[in-house]
Structures are given as C-alpha cells and as structure tokens.
C-alpha cells in the first residue's frame, strides 16, 4: 500500500505526524509513505523507517516571487513530480486551504482530510473526497493519529504514540554523550521568550554539575543572544550554525534539554530527550511536548517572565537524580 502525506509545516506539526506513521506501519504491514513537506524540514520525514520518498515543496519561498519565471518553473516541476505517481490514499494532515489547493488537489489517489468541523481552515475540506471527524479537544499528535486511522481503516492504538526516529540517531559514538545539556533559548514570538537574565542565572546554577551547556541558534540575532548568555561561563558553548540533522544528533546525546516553546523543543521530545519546556501564552495540553520524559512548566497568567529560575532548577535536579 502506498500513501502520500501532505503535511508541509511547521517543524512541530511535521514532527507531530510521525507517530501516526508508526501506528499505520504496525497495522498495515508493507505500507510505504511518500511525504510532501516544506524544503526547510525535508530532513525530518526521512528519519522514519516507513517513509520511502520525501517530496520537498517551497510554498514559503515561492510566495515571495510567485510569478517570476524561476518560481513558475519550480512549481511546474513540482506538479509533474506529484502527478507522476498514483497512491492508494492521499492524507492531508495540514487542514489548510493553501496546502490543499497547491498540493493535495494535484495528487493522484483518494484524498482524505479533516471534515468541516475538524479542519483548521474548513474551506480546505472542499479539496477532499473523504472527510473525517476528529475532535479538536485533544493533543495534535492524537488528532493526527486518529485521522490516519480513520483514513486507512484501522483502530487507533490506545498506548502513547511512538515517533520511531530515535533509532536513526543511536550509536553515534559521541565522545561527550550525556556530559552536556542543551538550552533552547530561541523562538519566534516575543511573548514566548524567557528573559536573558533568567537564562544566565540558570546557567550559573549549572556550574557545580560539571555539565557543559550547549546553545544552538538559527538566525544572526539568535546567535547574538546565545553569545550574551554564554559570556563569562567557560562551560557554556555557542554552537556553530547547524542543519536539522546535526542539531538532532546533539539533542540525542544530551543529558537533558531546557527549552522555550519552539520547533526544536518538539524535536527533543521526538528523540525521547528529557526536556523541560517553558510555556507562556500557549496551551501545552494541545500542542506541547509529547512523549517520554517531558515536563511542561507554564507561567502564571501566561507571562513567561514570571516563571522562576528556582522552579526550573528543581526540575533539573529531578532529572539529574
């Protein structure tokens, strides 16, 4: 059985889809998936053993110059590749008009998706041939698992979902494995940031543990923040700019992770890394870290600056013990 998945972004959403593939692979032996995903996240689907082909799409980049000759040529090539295969099922797990119109609509196969009440954007359901009711009042991982089960005709397992990607990073022979922690300090929304003075206070408290603190970053302003956080601490390391595969390898070897609400926090969860995630305005019950060894710390009133360093240090002590 061959199935096409349409789940293009964001990083957390892409990662949240992986347990549904694991369910399907157990329920339907020999099933294979192709996956349409934004080019920035194209490394992720290939980590799952049930994915045969990853089909990158560049909607985010294309819309900056939609009608340029280069972009028109890329879009045409993408449609040709998409139409070159016929699938037993096409599952649109995105639930957005944009992805449904530009991707799902052009795929060959019976098109499945959320129904009108379940989709993030109800008009997207006009592009589906089979529409499934999936309650919204559950975690995003469970919603996607239910959508796959209803689309492919099996019972959703009762146990916690399995991302099935940690084995991809096993046996890395890291010389400093479990001798460091990773602090994921960078996120896009201002109200999801934890104050820099809190990060520095937490880094200072890590000195007696003997652990190194690794600080990744993605954009230049995030690198500047990482350098400010590390200043004066010999055991704090600002990492070079890394691709997702390299960051995943570092997360996989960490003793624990402390993170704000960001895509890399979901990657830590997918890798079964002990992870303390700091939440302000978002509800971790619906889109928070899903998996083993995940602790959600939510700030009172949604103001992340009110989340105390003392609370975080106590949670870290629990991990270290």
N, C-alpha and C positions, 0 to 999 in steps of 0.2 A: 504494500500500500504506500502510495506517495502523496504527501500532503505539503501544501505551500502555506507558510505562516506569513502574515503581514503584521508585523509589529516593528515599526521603524524607529521609534524613540519614546522617551528619553532613556538614559542609561539605566535608571532604576526600573522603568517599565520593561525594558528588554530583559533585564535580569529576573524580574518577577515572572516572566513567561517560562523560564527554564523548568521549574517543577512540573508544569503541565506536560512537557515533552517526556519527562521521566515516567509520569503516570501512563501516558499513551504507549510508550515503548514496552512497559510491563504488560499492559492489557492487550496489545496487538503485536505479537512477535513479528519481526521483519519490517515494521513500519519505518519509513525514511522521510525526513523532512528537508525541504528547501526553505530558506528564510530570507525575506526582503527586509533590510534594515538600513538605517542611515549609515553612510560611509564612516562616520566617526566612531561608530560602535560595531563595526563589521567583524572585529576580532572575537566578540563575545559568543555568538552562536556556534562558531566552530569549536569551542571548548566542550560542547555537549556531544556525546558519542552517537546520538540519533540524528544529527544534522549532517546531511550529505553535501549540500551546496549552500553557500552564502551569496546572496544577490544584493550588492550594495546599491543604494539609491541616494540621491543627493538633493532632496527637495529643499532643504535649508539653504544650500549653496545656490541652487538653481534660481530660487525666487529673487536673488539679488540682481540677476540679469536674465530674466526669464526668456526674453525674445532675442537674445544675442544668438548669432549663428552657432557658436560653440556649444551653448546650452541646448539649443534646439537639436543639434546633432547627438548630444549625450542623451537627451530624453528619447529620441527616436531609437537609439541603440538599446536603451533600457527596455523599451516596449517590445522590441524584437526579441530580446532575450527572454522576457517574461512570457511572450506568446509562443515560444519555441517548444514549450512543454505542456502536456495536459496532465492534470492532477486528479486524484480520486476525490480530494476535498481541498478547498481553499478556506483557511480560517483567518478572518480579520479580527485580531485581538486588540486593535487600536481603538476602534469605535469613533473615528473622526472622519468628517467629510473629506478633508484633504487627502488622507491616505486611501480612503475608499474610492474616491474619484480618480486619483492618479495612479493607483497601484491595483487594488482589488478588482476594479471594474475591467481591467485589461487581462486578468489572469484567466486561464482556461481550466474549468472544473466547477463543481458545485460550490457556490460561495456561501459560507457560513459567517454569522456575526451575532452581536447582541441585538435584542429586539428594541422597539421604540422606547420602552421604559428603562432599559438597562444600559443603552449606549451613552457615552459621554456627550455625543452630539447626535440626537435622534435622526436627523436627516441622513446620516451615514447609512442607516438601515435600508434606504431605497436602493442601494447597490448590492444587497444581499439577496440570495434566493432562499436561504433557510435562516430564520431568525429565532434566537433562543433567549428565554427569560432567565436572567441571572441577577439575583438581588444585589443591590449596591451596598447594603449594610454589612459587608464583610471585607476582609483584607484583600488587596488587589491580587495577591498570589492565589487565593482561594477562588476569586471570581474567574480568573483565567483558567484554573484547573477545571472549574465547573463548565466553562464554555467549551473547552476541548472535549470533556467527557460527553456533553450533550451533542456536540458536532460529530463525534466519531463513534458514538453508540456504546459507551461502557459506563460503569458506575464509578464515580469519583471516589478514590480511596479515602478512608476516614483518617489515616495517620497523617502526620505532618509531611508536607511536600519536600522533595529532595531535588536540589539543584543539579546534582550529578556532575559537577565540574571540578571539585576539589582534587580528584584523582589526576586530572590533567596537570596539576602543579605539584604532585607528590614526587619525592625522590630527587629534589633539586640539588642536594648536596651543598646547601648554603653553609658557609663556614661560620656565620654568626646567627644561625637559626635559633629562634626563641631567646636571643640575647638582646632584643630591642623591642620597643613599642613604636607604633605609628600614630601620629596625631594628625588627623584630617581636619585642618583648620579652615579650608576654603570652601565657599559656597556662593551661589549667585545672588540670592536675595539678602538685602541688608539686615532684615529682621530675623534672619537665621544665623547670623554671626554671633559668636561668643566673644566678649571683649578681649582685646590683646593682653591687658593686664592680668586677666584671669588665666589665660594660657600660660603666661610667663610664671605666674605663681605656681601653677600645676607642674610645669617643667622643673622649677626649683625643688619641688617636693619629691621629684623622681631621682634626685642625685643619690640618696642613700641606697636605692635599689640596685645600683650597678648596671642598670639597663641604659642602652643608648636610646635616644629619641630621634626618629626619622620624620622629616617634614616634607612631604611632597607638595607640588604646586602645578598649575596648568598654564596660567596667564602671567604676564610680567608683574602685574600688581599683586598677584598672589605670591610670587617669588619674593617681592619686597617685604610682604608681611612675614613670610617664613624667616627671612633674614633678621627682621626685628625681633621675632620670637626667640630665635636661637642666640642672639647676641649675648655674650658673656657666659654661655654654658658650653663647656668643652664637649660634653656628651650629647649635645643636640646637633644634628646633621641636616643641612638643607640639601635635599636630593637634586640631581640634575633633572631637566625635563625628560619625562619618560612616556612611552606609549602604554596602552592599557595592559598589554601582556606583561610588561616589565613591572608595572605597579602591582598587578595581581600577584606576581612572584614575591614581591616584597611583603604584601599583606599576608600571603600564605605562610610566610616564615616568622611572623610577628608573635610575640608573647601575648599581646593584646592591642586593641585599637581604641582610641578615643576620637569621636568624630562629631561634627555638626551634621545637620540634615542635608546630605549631598549624595550624588550618584555613587561615589566611591564607598560610602558607608554601606550601601546595598551590595557592593562587590565584596566587602569584608564579610557580610552576612552569608553571601552565596558560597564563600570559601570556608565557612564554619569557624571564622576567626572570633575569639572572644572580643566583644565590641560593645562599648558604651556610647550610645548616641544621644546627643543633646538636642532636645526639641523645644521650639518656642511656639510659633503660631500653628504648626501642623499637627494633625492627629496621628500619633504612631499606630493607633489601632487599625487604621485603614491603609496607610502607605508606609508604615515604619519598617524597621529592620525585621526580617522574617527568617527564622532559622534557629540553629542551636547557639547557645552562649550569647544571646543578645539581651542587653539591658537598655531600656528606654528611660531617660531622665527628662521629664518635661517641666519647664519653668512655670512657676506660679503666674497666672494671668497671661501666659504666652510671651512674657518678656524675658528673653534669654539672658539678659544681663543680671537677672535676679537669681540665676542658677549658681549656687555657691561652689567654690573650689573644694570646700570641706566635704560636701556630698560626693563629689567626683573622686576625691582621694580615698574615701571609704569604699566606694565601689571597686576601685583599683586594688585596694588591699584584699578584697574578697577574691579577686582574680588571682592575685599573687599567692594567696594562701591555698 
